Amino acid sequence: MTAGGATHVVDVQHRYAFVLLGSVQTTLIFTLAAIAVPLPLIGREFGLQRADLILLSASYGLTFAGLLLFGGRLADRFGGRRTLAVGLLLFAAASAAAPFAPGIGALLAARLAQGAGAALVAPAAMAVLRTVFRSPAAYGRAMATWGGLSVLGATAGNLLSGVILSWLSWRWTFVVPLVVAVTSLALAPRLLPHTAPNRGRTLDLPGALLATTGITLASYGLVVTDVRPWSSTGVLVPLLGGAVLLAAFLYAERHARDPLLPIRFLLDRRRALALTAIALSACGTAMTFVVLSLHLQQTRDWSPLQTSAAFVPFAVALIASGRAAGPLVIRYGAGAVTTAGLGTGAAGLAFLASTGLHAHTPYVYGLLPGLVLLSAGTAASFGGAAVLATAGVPPQQTGLAGGVLNSAMELGPTVLFALLLTLGGDALSLAATGSALAVAAFLNHRTD
């Protein structure tokens, strides 16, 4: 075989590996978002109260966000492919159990287990990706595309769940993650390279316990503000308890021999800005999905299928912008692309906020321009920020980088929705827009 032929074979293998890992990452966020549309139907079938629905909606994200840092360190310690396989097994088992849930308890347990599996899979997939694309340039191009996959997954979750509900039961929404997980388990040994364990690295179990419990408690406290006042015991106890545990975690990490999250890892200026950009972009997208879905179904009395169809242009613009992100990062730099993406997304949010979302607001020129601007900006900001967040990270910390990146993506919307319930939608729309513009301006001046 000629050198050119060998290079072509390697490129094809890399492409297949990226498609497999990218499909897994997209499915993790699809599973997070797909529960939103069928939630009212589940509530009616099981006779649930609003508090039960809130907990069910948040359950996947609670274990996902809470275990991400530990999942990242497991990938660094035991190897990305092995951790990926264990996470996919847990994710597949939970996805197979969920459709047969006879009540809220079993369904809640399945969603919590799905989130735990996802917390292993997400950072492990990034660790394997680093092994597939070994050169910094190739890895940077891959990360520019990788950044937009999570938003694509959230969009697909909203679109497909509406389609499924139009003809089938809500239980069929769990078939998609099950099929992807089982297929990925079957193909991984053939398409993904072996990743050797790092036997010299120890696991910071006390740090993992503090971080997981602290993040989960604090997230739960923010989530239940939807049904309880901030001054209630049910909100204050988990919030304060989570804050104390996270403070203890930061103190312990400063004295640990091999910390779960080295503090200096977060002190890198570009990484900190990238994580902020990721959190803000995730906030804007999540807020738009929820607010518009409720507006279209409750104010305009649209069906789930019509609501899903309204987001099709969002998905098209997202894919187009995601494909353009890689070449743009190479040409203009990750900082410039992140800045432009944040500014474009902020313009989309401002446009949507200015329409007021009234019953008579035209879709074509009242909502659609804002949706397109937001999706195009989000894909660009995610792509550029993913490159910034992983730039200069040594291979033995790739799992950690994946855990931190996904944590920013998960925790941002959780904090946003808690503020939304307190401040109101219009106030928060302006606040989120202003924050995005501020970070964009800061990036513009500091990342050149």
Secondary structure by P-SEA (a helix, b strand, c coil): ccaaaaaaaaaaaaaaaaaaaaaaaaaaaaaacccccaaaaaaaaacccaaaaaaaaaaaaaaaaaaaaaaaaaaaaccaaaaaaaaaaaaaaaaaaccccccaaaaaaaaaaaaaaaaacaaaaaaaaaaacccaaaaaaaaaaaaaaaaaaaaaaaaaaaaaaacccccccaaaaaaaaaaaaaaccccccbbbbccccccaaaaaaaaaaaaaaaaaaaaacccccccccccaaaaaaaaaaaaaaaaaaaccccccccccccccaaaaaaaaaaaaaaaaaaaaaaaaaaaaaacccccaaaaaaaaaaaaaaaaaaaaaaaaaaaaccaaaaaaaaaaaaaaaaaaaaaaccccccccccccaaaaaaaaaaaaaaaaaaaaaaaccccccaaaaaaaaaaaaacaaaaaaaaaaaaccaaaaaaaaaaaaaaaaaaaaaccc
